[in-house]
Amino acid sequence: MRRCTGCAVDIEGDWARCPLCSAPTTGEAAPSPLPAVPLEFSRRRVLRALFLTSIAVILASFTAQLLFSRDLDGIGVLRSVWLGVSAMWLVVLMAVRKRRNVAKGTVYLVVLVVLVCVYWDYLTGWRGWSLTYAAPILCASSIIALLITVRVMRIEVGEHILYSGLTVLLGLAPIGFLAFGWVTDPLPSAICGILSVVALVLLQLGRGQDVQHELAKRLHL
Ligand SMILES: [Zn+2]
């Protein structure tokens, strides 16, 4: 067993320095009596990584817009990507800051930004990028934001139902634009629709585990 001469204590495990006074220990190392604890999933670290990635994506999209500004056909995607990423963070921030009316706030945000994009599209000679790219990307970002919110925060059952409804609504809107033939490329709308279905399944799965956990606790299983 290792020993700290300063504190006059024996120390289990293979501490090179005394955990009390951090002086070098002497003697042979004994096997640690504590079980090895696996690294815990850190929400803060995940959020930070997501945040840094978002900043990088936004900067990259701005750089790309600057570089390819002459080719106007491809610019719709680039324009919409940073709007989507920004919207996602606004929704998450909204959820973390003031817990009430997140669903309503999300709808207002998406509708407002899509309207601004439609106007922008109209002013620059209608190319349809606002409905083809901006609308599905904004809806998809909001769906991802709702998933992050549900993952990070404790959500009540009522809110959970509201979020599920909102996921369906956000998935249906671009599908609606697609059905009306207002989009030039069906892929973004289709991806958003699929994402909405996946998110809905994930939301129900997450809740299912919650319910199971609650039942197990109550019934002492
Ligand atoms: Zn010591």
Boltz pocket constraint, residues with backbone or C-beta under 6 A from the ligand:
constraints:
  - pocket:
      binder: B
      contacts: [[A, 4], [A, 5], [A, 6], [A, 7], [A, 8], [A, 18], [A, 19], [A, 20], [A, 21], [A, 22], [A, 23]]
      max_distance: 6.0
